[in-house]
Amino acid sequence: MLTLEPMPYDELPDAWQSMKTEFPDNERKPLEMLQKLYRKGVYDIWWLKEDGLRKGYAMMLWAEGCQYALLDYLAMLEKGRGYGSACLEALKERYPDGILVEAEAMEEGLAPDTARQRERRLRFYRSAGFAPCSFAANVFGVIYRVHLWAKELPADWEMLAGRAYYHIYQAHLPERWLDTYFNVEGQP
């Protein structure tokens, strides 16, 4: 049986070690930053387990007064077994107001392997019911296509998603970093 269980604080370094192989250096926050967010109470970390064994993890960032939570990291320790989809479904139950996702955008000139990996991730989120926003975000030099899942998308969902996305980063990045390393283009 699959369960989504809170990850104890002292197990975060285990997940972070896995992140070294799952996420490029420019997309991986330092462990100390994740620990600080966790201690502040704005970072939820989860193990996806099957019969008590770890199958993957998810990390959710949120901000006070924000309607949606941001899926900061999602990684499965075993690929191709449906664990990622199961984890998203469990997260939807935990965050019924809505979930924002950043997925690396398709860009000109990508290496074929990188382009296939990005396209696979975009399809994964879309098949799970996440709607792609028309705006892109440049976060620390990485271009993301932001997606939103909500039980029912309101008419102004892109505007709400854009505001929530900005609010989450505004709440957690120092202003000098926000001005320098965070840019949302084409937001409604």
Backbone as ProteinMPNN parsed JSONL, in Angstrom:
{"seq_chain_A": "MLTLEPMPYDELPDAWQSMKTEFPDNERKPLEMLQKLYRKGVYDIWWLKEDGLRKGYAMMLWAEGCQYALLDYLAMLEKGRGYGSACLEALKERYPDGILVEAEAMEEGLAPDTARQRERRLRFYRSAGFAPCSFAANVFGVIYRVHLWAKELPADWEMLAGRAYYHIYQAHLPERWLDTYFNVEGQP", "coords_chain_A": {"N_chain_A": [[0.839, -1.185, 0.0], [0.543, 2.197, -0.87], [1.702, 5.125, 0.723], [1.738, 8.534, 1.81], [3.981, 10.076, 3.742], [4.962, 12.264, 6.391], [8.253, 13.525, 6.274], [10.738, 13.035, 8.606], [12.711, 15.611, 10.088], [15.436, 14.983, 10.472], [15.904, 13.22, 8.422], [16.023, 14.62, 6.116], [18.642, 15.226, 5.047], [19.229, 12.732, 3.819], [17.403, 12.618, 1.685], [18.283, 14.867, 0.328], [20.819, 14.06, -0.51], [20.082, 12.242, -2.473], [19.002, 14.062, -4.234], [21.195, 15.113, -5.481], [21.764, 13.474, -7.631], [19.411, 13.569, -8.996], [18.721, 16.199, -9.703], [19.997, 19.004, -11.504], [22.888, 20.98, -10.578], [22.316, 23.761, -10.698], [19.62, 23.827, -10.157], [19.181, 22.856, -7.694], [18.558, 23.533, -4.419], [20.615, 24.599, -1.675], [21.265, 22.347, 1.035], [21.194, 23.522, 3.572], [19.483, 25.691, 3.168], [17.044, 24.424, 2.637], [16.677, 23.156, 5.095], [16.397, 25.4, 6.742], [14.017, 26.549, 5.749], [12.279, 24.477, 6.401], [12.449, 24.506, 9.229], [11.298, 26.995, 9.646], [8.708, 26.395, 9.186], [7.457, 26.442, 6.712], [7.915, 24.644, 4.781], [7.102, 21.659, 3.57], [7.938, 18.319, 3.761], [7.913, 15.152, 2.282], [7.821, 11.607, 2.348], [7.188, 9.173, -0.068], [5.903, 6.105, 0.442], [5.925, 2.54, 0.149], [4.57, -0.146, 1.604], [6.116, 0.502, 3.832], [8.62, 1.024, 2.76], [10.832, 3.38, 1.266], [9.943, 5.081, -1.642], [10.009, 7.401, -3.018], [10.087, 11.027, -2.951], [8.685, 14.204, -2.011], [8.735, 17.739, -1.96], [7.334, 20.559, -0.609], [6.735, 23.98, -0.918], [5.445, 26.792, 0.663], [3.597, 29.816, 1.361], [2.517, 32.069, 3.851], [-0.825, 33.117, 3.651], [-1.093, 32.503, 0.993], [-2.777, 31.046, -1.68], [-2.047, 28.732, -3.119], [0.261, 25.959, -3.038], [3.728, 25.366, -3.735], [5.176, 22.866, -5.596], [8.196, 21.985, -4.945], [10.25, 20.089, -5.216], [10.219, 16.875, -6.686], [10.818, 13.54, -6.733], [11.408, 10.216, -7.677], [12.593, 7.229, -6.302], [12.569, 4.854, -7.542], [12.115, 4.379, -10.872], [9.59, 4.574, -13.468], [7.497, 3.028, -12.484], [5.088, 4.026, -11.789], [5.048, 5.45, -9.464], [5.531, 8.222, -9.303], [3.207, 9.413, -10.395], [1.34, 8.436, -8.559], [2.259, 9.702, -6.271], [1.777, 12.398, -6.905], [-1.029, 12.347, -6.949], [-1.572, 11.796, -4.259], [-0.503, 14.118, -3.136], [-2.276, 16.01, -4.139], [-4.499, 15.483, -2.606], [-3.566, 16.325, -0.128], [-3.105, 19.021, -0.56], [-5.536, 20.516, -1.392], [-6.41, 23.006, -2.345], [-4.791, 23.798, -4.396], [-1.897, 23.321, -6.511], [1.193, 24.501, -7.518], [3.609, 24.071, -10.096], [6.945, 23.99, -11.247], [8.344, 23.424, -14.304], [11.067, 22.647, -16.322], [11.444, 24.69, -19.126], [10.917, 24.195, -22.654], [13.497, 24.947, -24.833], [15.236, 26.642, -27.468], [17.853, 24.944, -29.172], [18.532, 22.899, -27.371], [20.254, 19.998, -26.184], [19.593, 16.795, -27.622], [18.977, 14.67, -25.731], [18.433, 16.144, -23.403], [16.275, 17.683, -24.285], [14.36, 15.648, -24.749], [14.041, 14.694, -22.114], [12.987, 16.96, -20.818], [10.6, 17.321, -22.271], [9.31, 14.952, -21.588], [8.893, 15.39, -18.818], [7.164, 17.622, -18.93], [4.939, 16.469, -20.229], [4.28, 14.58, -18.29], [3.346, 16.156, -16.097], [1.2, 17.472, -17.322], [-0.425, 15.303, -18.017], [-1.216, 14.605, -15.525], [-3.072, 16.457, -14.926], [-2.26, 19.088, -14.614], [-2.31, 22.433, -15.583], [-0.699, 24.28, -18.103], [0.732, 27.442, -17.636], [0.688, 30.563, -19.406], [2.832, 32.164, -19.003], [6.389, 32.455, -18.418], [9.079, 31.683, -16.178], [12.122, 32.926, -14.95], [14.342, 31.654, -12.905], [17.012, 31.953, -10.943], [18.537, 31.72, -13.258], [17.459, 29.555, -14.629], [15.013, 28.615, -16.918], [11.63, 28.247, -16.498], [8.501, 26.639, -17.15], [5.552, 27.378, -15.772], [3.057, 25.543, -14.09], [-0.311, 24.807, -13.096], [-2.323, 23.016, -10.857], [-5.621, 22.592, -9.908], [-8.663, 21.748, -8.276], [-10.889, 22.816, -9.567], [-10.402, 25.045, -12.109], [-10.453, 28.479, -11.767], [-11.91, 31.216, -13.671], [-9.996, 33.249, -13.887], [-7.551, 31.946, -13.552], [-4.836, 31.907, -14.416], [-3.861, 34.435, -13.722], [-4.187, 34.317, -10.946], [-2.482, 32.174, -10.407], [-0.012, 33.251, -11.217], [0.262, 35.403, -9.41], [0.324, 34.007, -6.968], [2.578, 32.419, -7.315], [4.628, 34.361, -7.516], [4.297, 35.508, -4.986], [5.06, 33.436, -3.241], [7.828, 33.182, -3.778], [8.588, 35.794, -3.153], [8.11, 35.842, -0.44], [10.157, 34.279, 0.554], [12.678, 34.759, -0.54], [15.496, 36.883, -0.181], [15.142, 40.39, -0.767], [17.076, 41.538, -2.512], [17.951, 39.286, -3.905], [15.579, 38.481, -5.084], [15.099, 40.598, -6.849], [17.286, 40.276, -8.519], [17.556, 37.545, -9.308], [15.095, 36.467, -9.985], [12.517, 36.408, -12.237], [9.509, 36.968, -13.859], [8.001, 36.493, -16.897], [5.624, 37.742, -19.176], [3.396, 37.473, -17.613], [-0.069, 37.411, -16.884]], "CA_chain_A": [[0.0, 0.0, 0.0], [1.295, 3.448, -0.957], [1.326, 6.174, 1.67], [2.534, 9.754, 1.825], [4.263, 10.275, 5.161], [5.888, 13.364, 6.653], [9.646, 13.147, 6.417], [11.363, 13.651, 9.774], [13.752, 16.6, 9.791], [16.767, 14.377, 10.415], [16.03, 12.426, 7.204], [16.165, 15.514, 4.978], [19.93, 15.023, 4.365], [19.152, 11.542, 2.952], [16.72, 13.023, 0.449], [19.133, 15.826, -0.368], [21.862, 13.286, -1.201], [19.448, 11.731, -3.689], [18.791, 15.193, -5.134], [22.425, 15.358, -6.24], [21.689, 12.73, -8.889], [18.121, 13.828, -9.639], [18.554, 17.582, -10.136], [21.252, 19.696, -11.8], [23.364, 21.89, -9.526], [21.657, 25.069, -10.745], [18.224, 23.69, -9.741], [19.14, 22.248, -6.358], [18.823, 24.445, -3.31], [21.519, 24.029, -0.66], [20.618, 21.65, 2.146], [20.974, 24.47, 4.673], [18.305, 26.49, 2.84], [15.879, 23.561, 2.842], [16.511, 22.981, 6.544], [15.902, 26.663, 7.289], [12.602, 26.652, 5.377], [11.572, 23.472, 7.202], [12.357, 25.012, 10.603], [10.361, 28.131, 9.627], [7.361, 25.86, 9.086], [6.871, 26.743, 5.404], [8.425, 23.645, 3.855], [6.61, 20.326, 3.907], [8.69, 17.275, 3.067], [7.149, 13.907, 2.327], [8.276, 10.36, 1.74], [6.203, 8.255, -0.617], [6.34, 4.771, 0.87], [5.117, 1.373, -0.162], [4.839, -1.163, 2.623], [7.161, 0.998, 4.716], [9.874, 1.279, 2.033], [10.861, 4.647, 0.542], [9.869, 4.977, -3.102], [10.237, 8.722, -3.581], [9.853, 12.13, -2.017], [8.175, 15.474, -2.527], [8.988, 18.872, -1.071], [6.358, 21.602, -0.924], [7.006, 25.296, -0.352], [4.242, 27.619, 0.675], [3.745, 31.097, 2.051], [1.327, 32.517, 4.58], [-1.756, 33.91, 2.858], [-1.033, 32.104, -0.415], [-3.774, 30.027, -1.974], [-1.461, 27.518, -3.665], [1.598, 25.54, -2.601], [4.635, 25.09, -4.846], [5.91, 21.6, -5.572], [9.58, 22.415, -5.137], [10.982, 18.927, -5.724], [9.543, 15.584, -6.743], [11.727, 12.539, -7.298], [11.136, 8.836, -7.309], [13.799, 6.428, -6.162], [12.402, 3.801, -8.553], [11.478, 5.007, -12.035], [8.78, 3.784, -14.387], [6.591, 2.096, -11.795], [3.857, 4.731, -11.451], [5.14, 6.103, -8.157], [5.422, 9.669, -9.457], [1.784, 9.735, -10.555], [0.689, 8.156, -7.276], [2.668, 10.749, -5.339], [1.015, 13.603, -7.249], [-2.416, 12.172, -6.498], [-1.581, 11.949, -2.801], [-0.275, 15.538, -2.849], [-3.519, 16.719, -4.442], [-5.364, 15.324, -1.434], [-2.991, 17.125, 0.962], [-3.13, 20.438, -0.944], [-6.709, 20.563, -2.274], [-6.641, 24.335, -2.923], [-4.056, 23.892, -5.648], [-0.458, 23.089, -6.496], [1.992, 25.06, -8.606], [4.777, 23.277, -10.467], [7.897, 24.535, -12.211], [8.968, 22.406, -15.153], [12.0, 23.305, -17.233], [10.825, 25.014, -20.402], [11.584, 23.803, -23.888], [14.241, 26.081, -25.368], [15.993, 26.396, -28.7], [19.237, 24.511, -29.069], [18.794, 21.912, -26.33], [20.758, 18.697, -26.603], [18.45, 15.886, -27.797], [18.621, 13.98, -24.485], [17.833, 17.14, -22.512], [14.954, 18.023, -24.842], [13.453, 14.518, -24.479], [13.77, 14.666, -20.684], [12.084, 18.071, -20.507], [9.293, 17.026, -22.858], [8.715, 13.893, -20.761], [8.398, 16.012, -17.589], [5.997, 18.447, -19.256], [3.825, 15.531, -20.468], [3.933, 13.975, -17.004], [2.502, 17.066, -15.324], [-0.058, 17.711, -18.048], [-1.273, 14.109, -17.915], [-1.72, 14.568, -14.148], [-4.084, 17.487, -14.765], [-1.685, 20.408, -14.402], [-2.492, 23.302, -16.743], [0.457, 25.152, -18.304], [0.498, 28.885, -17.685], [1.278, 31.176, -20.602], [4.044, 32.898, -18.647], [7.59, 31.698, -18.054], [9.82, 32.266, -15.061], [13.564, 32.739, -14.921], [14.691, 31.552, -11.494], [18.438, 31.664, -10.837], [19.072, 31.379, -14.571], [16.763, 28.421, -15.224], [13.714, 29.012, -17.448], [10.587, 27.273, -16.167], [7.106, 26.813, -17.523], [4.79, 27.17, -14.543], [1.794, 24.826, -14.256], [-1.199, 24.839, -11.925], [-3.413, 22.059, -10.685], [-6.659, 22.93, -8.939], [-9.848, 20.917, -8.54], [-11.579, 23.552, -10.627], [-9.665, 26.26, -12.428], [-11.318, 29.647, -11.919], [-11.739, 31.917, -14.944], [-8.76, 34.04, -13.843], [-6.587, 31.056, -12.921], [-3.441, 32.264, -14.701], [-3.518, 35.599, -12.907], [-4.048, 33.828, -9.572], [-1.263, 31.357, -10.353], [1.127, 34.162, -11.289], [0.367, 36.122, -8.137], [0.735, 33.068, -5.923], [3.957, 32.031, -7.609], [5.476, 35.48, -7.11], [4.171, 35.677, -3.532], [5.868, 32.403, -2.583], [9.236, 33.576, -3.865], [8.758, 37.059, -2.424], [8.098, 35.545, 0.994], [11.296, 33.474, 0.99], [13.963, 35.223, -1.061], [15.847, 38.259, 0.165], [14.729, 41.3, -1.839], [18.145, 41.698, -3.498], [17.94, 38.095, -4.743], [14.336, 38.516, -5.854], [15.305, 41.549, -7.935], [18.377, 39.849, -9.393], [17.505, 36.161, -9.774], [13.728, 35.985, -10.185], [11.819, 37.228, -13.209], [8.37, 36.318, -14.503], [7.736, 37.183, -18.158], [4.354, 37.448, -19.832], [2.357, 37.158, -16.617], [-1.296, 38.184, -17.13]], "C_chain_A": [[0.885, 1.251, 0.0], [0.768, 4.462, 0.046], [2.263, 7.367, 1.49], [2.722, 10.116, 3.282], [5.205, 11.455, 5.354], [7.306, 12.834, 6.867], [10.196, 13.804, 7.679], [12.529, 14.559, 9.35], [15.12, 15.953, 9.626], [16.964, 13.473, 9.193], [16.174, 13.303, 5.954], [17.54, 15.379, 4.3], [19.956, 13.789, 3.453], [18.515, 11.9, 1.613], [17.607, 13.963, -0.353], [20.282, 15.114, -1.093], [21.319, 12.715, -2.504], [19.262, 12.855, -4.714], [20.029, 15.487, -5.973], [22.418, 14.618, -7.573], [20.42, 13.044, -9.669], [18.007, 15.214, -10.261], [19.91, 18.214, -10.424], [21.619, 20.674, -10.682], [22.613, 23.208, -9.516], [20.175, 25.013, -10.372], [18.088, 23.193, -8.301], [19.489, 23.283, -5.296], [19.805, 23.792, -2.34], [20.718, 23.386, 0.48], [20.284, 22.614, 3.278], [19.743, 25.335, 4.425], [17.029, 25.68, 3.071], [15.608, 23.371, 4.337], [15.943, 24.24, 7.185], [14.417, 26.836, 6.977], [11.755, 25.682, 6.197], [11.378, 23.972, 8.633], [11.397, 26.199, 10.717], [8.911, 27.658, 9.538], [6.673, 26.133, 7.759], [7.314, 25.739, 4.335], [7.972, 22.279, 4.341], [7.402, 19.311, 3.096], [8.024, 15.927, 3.333], [7.952, 12.758, 1.737], [7.058, 9.685, 1.13], [6.727, 6.869, -0.263], [5.361, 3.712, 0.399], [5.524, 0.286, 0.811], [6.037, -0.781, 3.486], [8.484, 1.323, 4.049], [9.767, 2.573, 1.237], [10.865, 4.399, -0.969], [10.118, 6.317, -3.781], [9.968, 9.782, -2.537], [9.32, 13.344, -2.769], [8.442, 16.538, -1.476], [8.121, 20.032, -1.528], [6.701, 22.885, -0.182], [5.721, 26.105, -0.415], [4.526, 28.891, 1.46], [2.416, 31.447, 2.718], [0.47, 33.384, 3.666], [-1.783, 33.569, 1.387], [-1.991, 30.937, -0.647], [-3.164, 28.686, -2.383], [-0.114, 27.227, -3.018], [2.42, 25.23, -3.851], [5.323, 23.748, -4.631], [7.351, 21.931, -5.943], [10.424, 21.288, -5.726], [10.088, 17.698, -5.671], [10.513, 14.617, -7.398], [11.346, 11.158, -6.787], [12.442, 8.059, -7.294], [13.784, 5.23, -7.107], [11.577, 4.404, -9.677], [10.605, 4.015, -12.798], [7.813, 2.809, -13.745], [5.297, 2.765, -11.364], [3.897, 5.462, -10.117], [4.991, 7.625, -8.252], [3.971, 10.109, -9.58], [1.027, 9.519, -9.252], [1.025, 9.239, -6.254], [1.91, 12.043, -5.628], [-0.427, 13.499, -6.782], [-2.527, 12.34, -4.985], [-1.364, 13.412, -2.404], [-1.533, 16.364, -3.116], [-4.5, 16.615, -3.274], [-4.882, 16.194, -0.273], [-3.096, 18.626, 0.704], [-4.308, 20.669, -1.899], [-6.993, 21.939, -2.885], [-5.886, 24.527, -4.228], [-2.563, 23.754, -5.449], [0.153, 23.734, -7.743], [3.203, 24.159, -8.847], [5.63, 24.098, -11.424], [8.458, 23.353, -12.99], [9.859, 23.14, -16.147], [11.351, 23.48, -18.599], [11.622, 24.439, -21.564], [12.235, 25.058, -24.461], [14.929, 25.664, -26.658], [17.382, 25.86, -28.358], [19.551, 23.522, -27.964], [19.397, 20.642, -26.932], [19.576, 17.73, -26.691], [18.024, 15.166, -26.519], [17.931, 14.93, -23.509], [16.441, 17.497, -22.989], [13.949, 16.906, -24.574], [13.072, 14.461, -23.002], [12.78, 15.771, -20.299], [10.684, 17.811, -21.055], [8.573, 15.949, -22.045], [8.139, 14.467, -19.466], [7.152, 16.855, -17.84], [4.771, 17.56, -19.496], [3.343, 14.91, -19.162], [2.986, 14.889, -16.216], [1.169, 17.333, -16.026], [-0.985, 16.503, -17.951], [-1.848, 13.955, -16.508], [-2.711, 15.699, -13.877], [-3.558, 18.878, -14.481], [-1.804, 21.212, -15.701], [-1.27, 24.213, -16.891], [0.037, 26.621, -18.37], [1.181, 29.446, -18.931], [2.569, 31.914, -20.285], [5.175, 31.938, -18.282], [8.286, 32.418, -16.908], [11.294, 31.937, -15.221], [13.965, 32.796, -13.454], [16.145, 31.081, -11.408], [19.002, 31.137, -12.151], [18.435, 30.182, -15.249], [15.374, 28.901, -15.665], [12.718, 27.881, -17.182], [9.268, 27.657, -16.822], [6.326, 26.446, -16.261], [3.461, 26.507, -14.896], [0.995, 24.931, -12.963], [-2.171, 23.679, -11.991], [-4.34, 22.632, -9.633], [-7.87, 22.068, -9.288], [-10.685, 21.52, -9.653], [-10.806, 24.838, -10.871], [-10.641, 27.429, -12.554], [-11.012, 30.353, -13.241], [-10.411, 32.67, -14.995], [-7.594, 33.24, -13.257], [-5.132, 31.434, -13.2], [-2.99, 33.463, -13.883], [-3.297, 35.166, -11.454], [-2.766, 32.998, -9.414], [-0.024, 32.249, -10.357], [1.34, 34.921, -9.994], [0.867, 35.209, -7.027], [2.195, 32.677, -6.094], [4.92, 33.119, -7.152], [5.468, 35.634, -5.588], [5.039, 34.664, -2.778], [7.344, 32.785, -2.619], [9.507, 34.864, -3.085], [8.852, 36.807, -0.923], [9.402, 34.894, 1.467], [12.662, 33.89, 0.438], [14.261, 36.616, -0.526], [15.542, 39.175, -1.034], [15.805, 41.462, -2.914], [18.232, 40.484, -4.421], [16.713, 38.096, -5.646], [14.518, 39.425, -7.066], [16.316, 41.056, -8.96], [18.132, 38.489, -10.046], [16.105, 35.614, -10.039], [13.008, 36.939, -11.128], [10.704, 36.407, -13.843], [8.021, 37.151, -15.737], [6.405, 36.752, -18.735], [3.238, 37.112, -18.877], [1.132, 38.018, -16.888], [-1.566, 39.182, -16.014]], "O_chain_A": [[1.845, 1.35, 0.765], [-0.44, 4.638, 0.201], [3.414, 7.225, 1.077], [1.76, 10.427, 3.983], [6.142, 11.635, 4.576], [7.519, 11.832, 7.549], [10.124, 15.027, 7.806], [13.228, 14.285, 8.374], [15.882, 16.332, 8.736], [18.078, 13.008, 8.95], [16.418, 12.792, 4.861], [17.601, 15.414, 3.071], [20.633, 13.798, 2.425], [19.019, 11.535, 0.55], [17.674, 13.863, -1.578], [20.672, 15.532, -2.183], [22.014, 12.706, -3.521], [19.354, 12.622, -5.919], [19.919, 16.051, -7.062], [23.009, 15.092, -8.544], [20.361, 12.809, -10.876], [17.28, 15.396, -11.238], [20.868, 17.994, -9.683], [20.754, 21.131, -9.936], [22.3, 23.73, -8.446], [19.533, 26.059, -10.28], [16.98, 23.125, -7.768], [20.589, 23.836, -5.288], [19.822, 22.569, -2.201], [19.63, 23.845, 0.828], [19.209, 22.53, 3.872], [19.031, 25.679, 5.369], [16.056, 26.185, 3.631], [14.463, 23.419, 4.784], [15.097, 24.155, 8.076], [13.643, 27.229, 7.85], [10.654, 26.02, 6.634], [10.283, 23.876, 9.186], [10.759, 26.389, 11.753], [7.989, 28.434, 9.787], [5.447, 26.067, 7.672], [7.112, 25.958, 3.141], [8.405, 21.804, 5.391], [7.517, 19.438, 1.877], [7.631, 15.615, 4.457], [8.669, 12.924, 0.75], [6.0, 9.634, 1.758], [7.848, 6.505, -0.62], [4.159, 3.945, 0.27], [6.677, -0.147, 0.837], [6.864, -1.625, 3.829], [9.387, 1.846, 4.702], [8.743, 2.839, 0.608], [11.666, 3.627, -1.494], [10.404, 6.368, -4.977], [9.661, 9.476, -1.384], [9.485, 13.483, -3.981], [8.384, 16.281, -0.274], [8.167, 20.436, -2.69], [6.927, 22.876, 1.028], [5.009, 26.098, -1.419], [5.552, 29.02, 2.129], [1.341, 31.148, 2.198], [0.978, 34.278, 2.988], [-2.425, 34.267, 0.603], [-2.0, 29.966, 0.109], [-3.693, 27.63, -2.039], [0.56, 28.127, -2.517], [1.871, 24.875, -4.894], [5.97, 23.526, -3.607], [7.674, 22.131, -7.113], [11.223, 21.517, -6.634], [9.31, 17.511, -4.736], [10.978, 14.864, -8.511], [11.01, 10.975, -5.617], [13.288, 8.221, -8.174], [14.827, 4.664, -7.435], [10.466, 4.885, -9.453], [10.836, 2.806, -12.784], [7.358, 1.865, -14.392], [4.491, 2.16, -10.658], [2.893, 6.029, -9.687], [4.39, 8.244, -7.374], [3.554, 11.073, -8.938], [0.173, 10.325, -8.883], [0.17, 9.642, -5.464], [1.451, 12.712, -4.703], [-0.984, 14.471, -6.271], [-3.471, 12.957, -4.493], [-1.971, 13.892, -1.446], [-1.816, 17.316, -2.389], [-5.242, 17.556, -2.994], [-5.693, 16.736, 0.478], [-3.167, 19.415, 1.647], [-4.106, 20.98, -3.073], [-7.748, 22.028, -3.853], [-6.291, 25.326, -5.072], [-2.03, 24.028, -4.374], [-0.315, 23.531, -8.863], [3.746, 23.565, -7.915], [5.117, 24.805, -12.291], [8.981, 22.402, -12.408], [9.449, 24.137, -16.742], [10.783, 22.541, -19.157], [12.831, 24.226, -21.471], [11.596, 26.106, -24.56], [15.17, 24.481, -26.898], [18.0, 26.277, -27.378], [20.721, 23.317, -27.642], [19.078, 20.268, -28.061], [18.641, 17.842, -25.897], [16.829, 15.061, -26.247], [16.953, 14.556, -22.862], [15.518, 17.604, -22.182], [12.806, 17.183, -24.211], [11.913, 14.211, -22.669], [11.843, 15.531, -19.537], [9.693, 18.059, -20.369], [7.362, 16.03, -21.841], [7.042, 14.092, -19.051], [6.199, 16.811, -17.062], [3.681, 17.871, -19.015], [2.142, 14.737, -18.954], [1.949, 14.442, -15.728], [0.128, 17.408, -15.373], [-2.198, 16.661, -17.816], [-2.845, 13.259, -16.315], [-3.144, 15.887, -12.74], [-4.336, 19.768, -14.138], [-1.445, 20.731, -16.776], [-0.849, 24.848, -15.923], [-0.902, 26.98, -19.081], [2.137, 28.863, -19.442], [3.324, 32.255, -21.194], [4.954, 30.789, -17.897], [8.098, 33.617, -16.705], [11.663, 30.819, -15.581], [13.93, 33.859, -12.834], [16.459, 29.944, -11.761], [19.834, 30.23, -12.164], [18.84, 29.824, -16.355], [14.647, 29.516, -14.884], [12.926, 26.734, -17.577], [8.966, 28.834, -17.019], [6.437, 25.33, -15.754], [2.819, 26.87, -15.882], [1.554, 25.118, -11.882], [-2.761, 23.394, -13.033], [-3.891, 23.102, -8.588], [-8.074, 21.704, -10.446], [-11.131, 20.822, -10.563], [-10.584, 25.624, -9.95], [-11.562, 27.373, -13.368], [-9.973, 30.109, -13.854], [-9.771, 32.718, -16.045], [-6.751, 33.793, -12.55], [-4.282, 31.3, -12.32], [-1.856, 33.499, -13.404], [-2.34, 35.596, -10.81], [-2.061, 33.111, -8.412], [0.908, 32.023, -9.585], [2.472, 35.066, -9.531], [1.732, 35.592, -6.24], [2.95, 32.614, -5.124], [5.911, 32.835, -6.48], [6.512, 35.863, -4.977], [5.678, 35.011, -1.784], [8.03, 32.717, -1.6], [10.545, 34.995, -2.435], [9.596, 37.492, -0.221], [9.72, 34.95, 2.654], [13.692, 33.411, 0.913], [13.356, 37.445, -0.431], [15.676, 38.758, -2.184], [15.485, 41.517, -4.101], [18.554, 40.632, -5.6], [16.797, 37.754, -6.825], [14.135, 39.065, -8.179], [16.213, 41.384, -10.142], [18.465, 38.299, -11.215], [15.947, 34.419, -10.29], [12.902, 38.134, -10.852], [10.929, 35.288, -14.305], [7.776, 38.354, -15.64], [6.086, 35.563, -18.784], [2.232, 36.527, -19.279], [1.26, 39.224, -17.101], [-2.556, 39.912, -16.064]]}, "name": "protein", "num_of_chains": 1, "seq": "MLTLEPMPYDELPDAWQSMKTEFPDNERKPLEMLQKLYRKGVYDIWWLKEDGLRKGYAMMLWAEGCQYALLDYLAMLEKGRGYGSACLEALKERYPDGILVEAEAMEEGLAPDTARQRERRLRFYRSAGFAPCSFAANVFGVIYRVHLWAKELPADWEMLAGRAYYHIYQAHLPERWLDTYFNVEGQP"}
